[in-house]
Amino acid sequence: MGRTDHASAGLAQWQRTLLPAALLEEPGDRRTPRDWGVDALLYVLSIGVGLVTLGVTRSQHSTAGLIVDIGFGLVAFGALWFRRRHPVGVAVLVLTLSCVSALAAASALVVAFNAALRVAPRTLAAISALAFAAAAVFPVFYGHDGGYDVSGLVIGELLTVIAIGWGLFARAQRDLVRSLHERAHRLEAERRLHEEQARDAERRRIAREMHDVLAHRISLLSLHAGALEFRPDAPPEEIAEAAGVVRGAAHAALQELRDVIGVLRDEDGVLEGERATEPPQPTLARIPALVDESRAAGARVTLSIDAPGADTMPAALGRTAYRIVQEGLTNARKHAPAAVVDVAITGGDDELLVTVVSRRPLGVTAGRTTFDLPAGGGTGLIGLTERVALAGGHLHHGPDADGDFVLRATLPWPA
């Protein structure tokens, strides 16, 4: 984004009409209504003051000198139009002409003001010296009775000081406005960056939620579909029951997927009030229902919860514990469907210990574990490790000495 956008972004049209093009950094010679008004006012003042000065010095002019004075004055008036693009050249030309032209005297003050407003400090010092010199030379040609006009010198030098000082003040004011505009732009850019970072972080969180939720649902669905595949001769009642469970699990997975996609939708495409209320997140109290779902799918799961004060547990901590148990049950169904899963949740000593142990099936020796993840697997455990780390805890997973797969998380839970 260029400096034009820095200065003019967010300004209403009526505000733009009150600002100069230099402040808005308009391209080329484009002028704002304010610039046209300033140009008209400066031309009126320059012509008016120039004519008054020419009238006062009329007696010191010969006919040829009057013609030259008027010609130089008209050249100075025309040069004022280009003062914005060529402040140095116009200043040198007009100030030089003002040494001998009374009609160009007011134009000299205008270009001195313009130079103070636009040129670099070193160049401004040279132009200021030329302006003071022109004000000192002018009384030589238009002194009373052929002498040097000291009062004209004082007035000319004073007006030059006022013009240059006023230009420096206007320049400082414009620089302040530019700095405020740039600061506002930086703050806006930082705000947008923070919003983008927050949005990305939320979407990563939702991606983890998607894995946790959908992996659990789809593993249940796969388990029941596998039962139908291996038992085609089962009684119609059992087939109907299994088909109902599959349909329910598919419907729940579809609904949860729709909720996640709704959150991930670009906010620019969401109308005001269109977004539905986010469903309540699972907590520690939902873990028994989670275990019952696995049991209904045929898994052998035991559950033990010993966490006094669980009713006052922070929602984020309970949600993390729920996701740990969910991931453990999902992995057991996917990688060791015949295992017995023991879920234990214990609270105390300012920490919450969540353990999910998938015990190896009977007939499998300790050296032949069935809990090794296939190639490309384990992404759920990676996300779970990050989730536990964000909660300030530690996660351990892997086979123990007996060949059982242990998923254990220690979470801080201040008393």
Contacts in CASP RR format, 6 or more apart in sequence:
PFRMAT RR
TARGET T0000
AUTHOR 0000-0000-0000
METHOD contacts of the structure
MODEL  1
MGRTDHASAGLAQWQRTLLPAALLEEPGDRRTPRDWGVDALLYVLSIGVG
LVTLGVTRSQHSTAGLIVDIGFGLVAFGALWFRRRHPVGVAVLVLTLSCV
SALAAASALVVAFNAALRVAPRTLAAISALAFAAAAVFPVFYGHDGGYDV
SGLVIGELLTVIAIGWGLFARAQRDLVRSLHERAHRLEAERRLHEEQARD
AERRRIAREMHDVLAHRISLLSLHAGALEFRPDAPPEEIAEAAGVVRGAA
HAALQELRDVIGVLRDEDGVLEGERATEPPQPTLARIPALVDESRAAGAR
VTLSIDAPGADTMPAALGRTAYRIVQEGLTNARKHAPAAVVDVAITGGDD
ELLVTVVSRRPLGVTAGRTTFDLPAGGGTGLIGLTERVALAGGHLHHGPD
ADGDFVLRATLPWPA
1 9 0 8 1.000
1 185 0 8 1.000
3 25 0 8 1.000
4 24 0 8 1.000
4 25 0 8 1.000
4 26 0 8 1.000
4 27 0 8 1.000
5 185 0 8 1.000
6 25 0 8 1.000
6 181 0 8 1.000
6 182 0 8 1.000
6 185 0 8 1.000
7 23 0 8 1.000
7 24 0 8 1.000
7 25 0 8 1.000
7 178 0 8 1.000
7 181 0 8 1.000
7 182 0 8 1.000
8 16 0 8 1.000
8 24 0 8 1.000
8 25 0 8 1.000
9 185 0 8 1.000
11 19 0 8 1.000
11 24 0 8 1.000
16 24 0 8 1.000
16 32 0 8 1.000
17 32 0 8 1.000
17 33 0 8 1.000
17 34 0 8 1.000
18 34 0 8 1.000
19 32 0 8 1.000
19 34 0 8 1.000
20 32 0 8 1.000
20 34 0 8 1.000
20 35 0 8 1.000
20 38 0 8 1.000
20 174 0 8 1.000
21 30 0 8 1.000
21 31 0 8 1.000
21 32 0 8 1.000
21 35 0 8 1.000
21 84 0 8 1.000
22 84 0 8 1.000
22 117 0 8 1.000
22 118 0 8 1.000
22 174 0 8 1.000
23 174 0 8 1.000
23 177 0 8 1.000
23 178 0 8 1.000
24 32 0 8 1.000
26 32 0 8 1.000
28 85 0 8 1.000
29 84 0 8 1.000
29 85 0 8 1.000
31 39 0 8 1.000
39 80 0 8 1.000
39 81 0 8 1.000
42 80 0 8 1.000
42 110 0 8 1.000
43 77 0 8 1.000
43 80 0 8 1.000
45 106 0 8 1.000
46 76 0 8 1.000
46 77 0 8 1.000
46 80 0 8 1.000
46 106 0 8 1.000
46 107 0 8 1.000
46 110 0 8 1.000
47 77 0 8 1.000
47 106 0 8 1.000
48 106 0 8 1.000
49 105 0 8 1.000
49 106 0 8 1.000
50 73 0 8 1.000
50 102 0 8 1.000
50 103 0 8 1.000
50 104 0 8 1.000
50 105 0 8 1.000
50 106 0 8 1.000
50 107 0 8 1.000
51 103 0 8 1.000
53 102 0 8 1.000
53 103 0 8 1.000
53 105 0 8 1.000
53 106 0 8 1.000
54 69 0 8 1.000
54 70 0 8 1.000
54 102 0 8 1.000
54 103 0 8 1.000
55 102 0 8 1.000
56 102 0 8 1.000
57 102 0 8 1.000
57 142 0 8 1.000
58 66 0 8 1.000
60 141 0 8 1.000
60 142 0 8 1.000
60 143 0 8 1.000
60 146 0 8 1.000
61 69 0 8 1.000
68 100 0 8 1.000
68 101 0 8 1.000
69 100 0 8 1.000
69 101 0 8 1.000
69 102 0 8 1.000
69 103 0 8 1.000
70 103 0 8 1.000
71 101 0 8 1.000
71 103 0 8 1.000
72 97 0 8 1.000
72 100 0 8 1.000
72 101 0 8 1.000
72 103 0 8 1.000
72 104 0 8 1.000
73 97 0 8 1.000
73 101 0 8 1.000
73 103 0 8 1.000
73 104 0 8 1.000
73 107 0 8 1.000
74 103 0 8 1.000
75 93 0 8 1.000
75 97 0 8 1.000
75 104 0 8 1.000
76 93 0 8 1.000
76 94 0 8 1.000
76 97 0 8 1.000
76 98 0 8 1.000
76 101 0 8 1.000
76 103 0 8 1.000
76 104 0 8 1.000
76 107 0 8 1.000
76 108 0 8 1.000
77 104 0 8 1.000
77 107 0 8 1.000
79 90 0 8 1.000
79 93 0 8 1.000
79 94 0 8 1.000
79 107 0 8 1.000
79 111 0 8 1.000
80 90 0 8 1.000
80 94 0 8 1.000
80 107 0 8 1.000
80 110 0 8 1.000
80 111 0 8 1.000
82 90 0 8 1.000
83 90 0 8 1.000
83 91 0 8 1.000
83 110 0 8 1.000
83 111 0 8 1.000
83 114 0 8 1.000
84 114 0 8 1.000
84 118 0 8 1.000
87 111 0 8 1.000
87 114 0 8 1.000
87 115 0 8 1.000
87 117 0 8 1.000
87 118 0 8 1.000
87 119 0 8 1.000
88 115 0 8 1.000
88 119 0 8 1.000
88 123 0 8 1.000
88 127 0 8 1.000
90 111 0 8 1.000
90 114 0 8 1.000
91 111 0 8 1.000
91 112 0 8 1.000
91 114 0 8 1.000
91 115 0 8 1.000
91 119 0 8 1.000
91 127 0 8 1.000
91 130 0 8 1.000
91 131 0 8 1.000
92 127 0 8 1.000
92 130 0 8 1.000
94 104 0 8 1.000
94 107 0 8 1.000
94 108 0 8 1.000
94 110 0 8 1.000
94 111 0 8 1.000
95 108 0 8 1.000
95 111 0 8 1.000
95 112 0 8 1.000
95 127 0 8 1.000
95 130 0 8 1.000
95 131 0 8 1.000
95 134 0 8 1.000
96 130 0 8 1.000
96 134 0 8 1.000
97 104 0 8 1.000
97 107 0 8 1.000
97 108 0 8 1.000
98 104 0 8 1.000
98 105 0 8 1.000
98 107 0 8 1.000
98 108 0 8 1.000
98 134 0 8 1.000
98 138 0 8 1.000
99 133 0 8 1.000
99 134 0 8 1.000
99 137 0 8 1.000
99 138 0 8 1.000
99 141 0 8 1.000
100 137 0 8 1.000
100 138 0 8 1.000
100 141 0 8 1.000
102 138 0 8 1.000
102 142 0 8 1.000
105 138 0 8 1.000
108 131 0 8 1.000
108 134 0 8 1.000
108 135 0 8 1.000
108 160 0 8 1.000
109 159 0 8 1.000
109 160 0 8 1.000
109 163 0 8 1.000
110 163 0 8 1.000
112 127 0 8 1.000
112 128 0 8 1.000
112 131 0 8 1.000
112 160 0 8 1.000
112 163 0 8 1.000
112 164 0 8 1.000
113 163 0 8 1.000
113 164 0 8 1.000
113 166 0 8 1.000
113 167 0 8 1.000
113 170 0 8 1.000
115 123 0 8 1.000
115 124 0 8 1.000
115 127 0 8 1.000
115 128 0 8 1.000
115 164 0 8 1.000
116 124 0 8 1.000
116 128 0 8 1.000
116 163 0 8 1.000
116 164 0 8 1.000
116 165 0 8 1.000
116 166 0 8 1.000
116 167 0 8 1.000
116 168 0 8 1.000
116 170 0 8 1.000
116 171 0 8 1.000
117 167 0 8 1.000
117 168 0 8 1.000
117 170 0 8 1.000
117 171 0 8 1.000
117 174 0 8 1.000
118 171 0 8 1.000
119 127 0 8 1.000
124 164 0 8 1.000
128 160 0 8 1.000
128 164 0 8 1.000
131 160 0 8 1.000
131 163 0 8 1.000
131 164 0 8 1.000
132 157 0 8 1.000
132 160 0 8 1.000
135 153 0 8 1.000
135 156 0 8 1.000
135 157 0 8 1.000
135 159 0 8 1.000
135 160 0 8 1.000
136 153 0 8 1.000
136 157 0 8 1.000
138 152 0 8 1.000
138 156 0 8 1.000
139 148 0 8 1.000
139 149 0 8 1.000
139 150 0 8 1.000
139 152 0 8 1.000
139 153 0 8 1.000
140 148 0 8 1.000
142 149 0 8 1.000
143 149 0 8 1.000
202 263 0 8 1.000
203 264 0 8 1.000
206 260 0 8 1.000
206 263 0 8 1.000
206 264 0 8 1.000
208 383 0 8 1.000
208 386 0 8 1.000
208 387 0 8 1.000
209 260 0 8 1.000
210 257 0 8 1.000
210 260 0 8 1.000
211 379 0 8 1.000
211 380 0 8 1.000
211 383 0 8 1.000
212 323 0 8 1.000
212 326 0 8 1.000
212 327 0 8 1.000
212 330 0 8 1.000
212 380 0 8 1.000
212 384 0 8 1.000
213 253 0 8 1.000
213 256 0 8 1.000
213 260 0 8 1.000
213 326 0 8 1.000
214 253 0 8 1.000
214 256 0 8 1.000
214 257 0 8 1.000
215 327 0 8 1.000
215 330 0 8 1.000
215 334 0 8 1.000
215 380 0 8 1.000
216 290 0 8 1.000
216 326 0 8 1.000
216 329 0 8 1.000
216 330 0 8 1.000
217 249 0 8 1.000
217 252 0 8 1.000
217 253 0 8 1.000
217 256 0 8 1.000
218 249 0 8 1.000
218 253 0 8 1.000
219 330 0 8 1.000
219 333 0 8 1.000
219 334 0 8 1.000
220 245 0 8 1.000
220 249 0 8 1.000
220 293 0 8 1.000
220 294 0 8 1.000
220 297 0 8 1.000
220 333 0 8 1.000
221 246 0 8 1.000
221 249 0 8 1.000
221 250 0 8 1.000
221 253 0 8 1.000
222 333 0 8 1.000
223 297 0 8 1.000
223 298 0 8 1.000
223 299 0 8 1.000
223 333 0 8 1.000
223 337 0 8 1.000
224 242 0 8 1.000
224 245 0 8 1.000
224 246 0 8 1.000
224 249 0 8 1.000
224 297 0 8 1.000
225 246 0 8 1.000
227 242 0 8 1.000
228 234 0 8 1.000
228 239 0 8 1.000
228 242 0 8 1.000
228 243 0 8 1.000
228 246 0 8 1.000
231 238 0 8 1.000
231 239 0 8 1.000
234 242 0 8 1.000
245 296 0 8 1.000
245 297 0 8 1.000
259 276 0 8 1.000
259 278 0 8 1.000
259 279 0 8 1.000
262 275 0 8 1.000
263 278 0 8 1.000
281 315 0 8 1.000
281 319 0 8 1.000
282 290 0 8 1.000
282 319 0 8 1.000
282 322 0 8 1.000
282 323 0 8 1.000
283 313 0 8 1.000
283 315 0 8 1.000
283 318 0 8 1.000
283 319 0 8 1.000
283 322 0 8 1.000
284 305 0 8 1.000
284 307 0 8 1.000
284 310 0 8 1.000
284 313 0 8 1.000
284 317 0 8 1.000
284 318 0 8 1.000
284 321 0 8 1.000
284 322 0 8 1.000
284 345 0 8 1.000
285 310 0 8 1.000
286 322 0 8 1.000
287 303 0 8 1.000
287 305 0 8 1.000
287 321 0 8 1.000
287 322 0 8 1.000
287 325 0 8 1.000
287 343 0 8 1.000
287 345 0 8 1.000
288 303 0 8 1.000
288 305 0 8 1.000
290 322 0 8 1.000
290 325 0 8 1.000
290 326 0 8 1.000
290 329 0 8 1.000
291 301 0 8 1.000
291 303 0 8 1.000
291 325 0 8 1.000
291 329 0 8 1.000
291 343 0 8 1.000
294 301 0 8 1.000
294 329 0 8 1.000
294 333 0 8 1.000
294 341 0 8 1.000
295 301 0 8 1.000
297 333 0 8 1.000
299 329 0 8 1.000
299 332 0 8 1.000
299 333 0 8 1.000
299 337 0 8 1.000
299 341 0 8 1.000
300 339 0 8 1.000
300 340 0 8 1.000
300 341 0 8 1.000
301 329 0 8 1.000
301 340 0 8 1.000
301 341 0 8 1.000
301 342 0 8 1.000
301 343 0 8 1.000
302 340 0 8 1.000
302 341 0 8 1.000
302 342 0 8 1.000
302 343 0 8 1.000
303 343 0 8 1.000
304 342 0 8 1.000
304 343 0 8 1.000
304 344 0 8 1.000
304 345 0 8 1.000
305 344 0 8 1.000
305 345 0 8 1.000
306 344 0 8 1.000
306 345 0 8 1.000
306 346 0 8 1.000
306 347 0 8 1.000
307 313 0 8 1.000
307 345 0 8 1.000
307 346 0 8 1.000
307 347 0 8 1.000
307 348 0 8 1.000
307 352 0 8 1.000
308 347 0 8 1.000
308 348 0 8 1.000
313 352 0 8 1.000
313 413 0 8 1.000
316 391 0 8 1.000
317 352 0 8 1.000
317 391 0 8 1.000
317 411 0 8 1.000
317 413 0 8 1.000
320 387 0 8 1.000
320 388 0 8 1.000
320 391 0 8 1.000
320 409 0 8 1.000
320 411 0 8 1.000
321 345 0 8 1.000
321 352 0 8 1.000
321 354 0 8 1.000
321 409 0 8 1.000
321 411 0 8 1.000
323 384 0 8 1.000
323 387 0 8 1.000
324 354 0 8 1.000
324 356 0 8 1.000
324 384 0 8 1.000
324 388 0 8 1.000
324 395 0 8 1.000
324 407 0 8 1.000
324 409 0 8 1.000
325 343 0 8 1.000
325 345 0 8 1.000
325 354 0 8 1.000
325 356 0 8 1.000
327 356 0 8 1.000
327 380 0 8 1.000
327 381 0 8 1.000
327 384 0 8 1.000
327 407 0 8 1.000
328 341 0 8 1.000
328 356 0 8 1.000
328 358 0 8 1.000
328 407 0 8 1.000
329 341 0 8 1.000
329 343 0 8 1.000
329 356 0 8 1.000
331 358 0 8 1.000
331 373 0 8 1.000
331 381 0 8 1.000
331 405 0 8 1.000
331 407 0 8 1.000
332 339 0 8 1.000
332 341 0 8 1.000
332 356 0 8 1.000
332 358 0 8 1.000
332 405 0 8 1.000
335 370 0 8 1.000
335 371 0 8 1.000
335 372 0 8 1.000
335 373 0 8 1.000
335 374 0 8 1.000
335 405 0 8 1.000
336 358 0 8 1.000
336 360 0 8 1.000
336 361 0 8 1.000
336 370 0 8 1.000
336 371 0 8 1.000
336 405 0 8 1.000
338 361 0 8 1.000
338 370 0 8 1.000
339 358 0 8 1.000
339 359 0 8 1.000
339 360 0 8 1.000
339 361 0 8 1.000
339 370 0 8 1.000
339 371 0 8 1.000
339 405 0 8 1.000
340 358 0 8 1.000
340 359 0 8 1.000
340 361 0 8 1.000
341 356 0 8 1.000
341 357 0 8 1.000
341 358 0 8 1.000
341 359 0 8 1.000
342 355 0 8 1.000
342 356 0 8 1.000
342 357 0 8 1.000
342 359 0 8 1.000
343 355 0 8 1.000
343 356 0 8 1.000
344 353 0 8 1.000
344 354 0 8 1.000
344 355 0 8 1.000
344 357 0 8 1.000
345 352 0 8 1.000
345 353 0 8 1.000
345 354 0 8 1.000
345 355 0 8 1.000
346 352 0 8 1.000
346 353 0 8 1.000
346 355 0 8 1.000
347 353 0 8 1.000
347 413 0 8 1.000
348 413 0 8 1.000
348 415 0 8 1.000
350 412 0 8 1.000
350 413 0 8 1.000
350 414 0 8 1.000
350 415 0 8 1.000
351 410 0 8 1.000
351 411 0 8 1.000
351 412 0 8 1.000
351 413 0 8 1.000
352 410 0 8 1.000
352 411 0 8 1.000
352 412 0 8 1.000
352 413 0 8 1.000
353 408 0 8 1.000
353 409 0 8 1.000
353 410 0 8 1.000
353 411 0 8 1.000
354 408 0 8 1.000
354 409 0 8 1.000
354 411 0 8 1.000
355 406 0 8 1.000
355 407 0 8 1.000
355 408 0 8 1.000
355 409 0 8 1.000
356 406 0 8 1.000
356 407 0 8 1.000
356 408 0 8 1.000
357 404 0 8 1.000
357 405 0 8 1.000
357 406 0 8 1.000
357 407 0 8 1.000
358 371 0 8 1.000
358 404 0 8 1.000
358 405 0 8 1.000
358 407 0 8 1.000
359 404 0 8 1.000
360 366 0 8 1.000
360 369 0 8 1.000
360 370 0 8 1.000
360 371 0 8 1.000
360 402 0 8 1.000
360 403 0 8 1.000
360 404 0 8 1.000
361 370 0 8 1.000
364 370 0 8 1.000
366 401 0 8 1.000
366 402 0 8 1.000
366 403 0 8 1.000
367 403 0 8 1.000
369 399 0 8 1.000
369 403 0 8 1.000
369 405 0 8 1.000
371 398 0 8 1.000
371 399 0 8 1.000
371 403 0 8 1.000
371 404 0 8 1.000
371 405 0 8 1.000
372 399 0 8 1.000
373 381 0 8 1.000
381 395 0 8 1.000
381 397 0 8 1.000
381 407 0 8 1.000
384 395 0 8 1.000
384 409 0 8 1.000
385 395 0 8 1.000
388 394 0 8 1.000
388 395 0 8 1.000
388 409 0 8 1.000
388 411 0 8 1.000
389 395 0 8 1.000
391 411 0 8 1.000
391 412 0 8 1.000
392 411 0 8 1.000
392 412 0 8 1.000
393 409 0 8 1.000
393 410 0 8 1.000
393 411 0 8 1.000
393 412 0 8 1.000
394 409 0 8 1.000
394 410 0 8 1.000
395 407 0 8 1.000
395 408 0 8 1.000
395 409 0 8 1.000
396 406 0 8 1.000
396 407 0 8 1.000
396 408 0 8 1.000
396 409 0 8 1.000
397 405 0 8 1.000
397 406 0 8 1.000
397 407 0 8 1.000
397 408 0 8 1.000
398 405 0 8 1.000
398 406 0 8 1.000
398 407 0 8 1.000
399 405 0 8 1.000
399 406 0 8 1.000
400 406 0 8 1.000
END
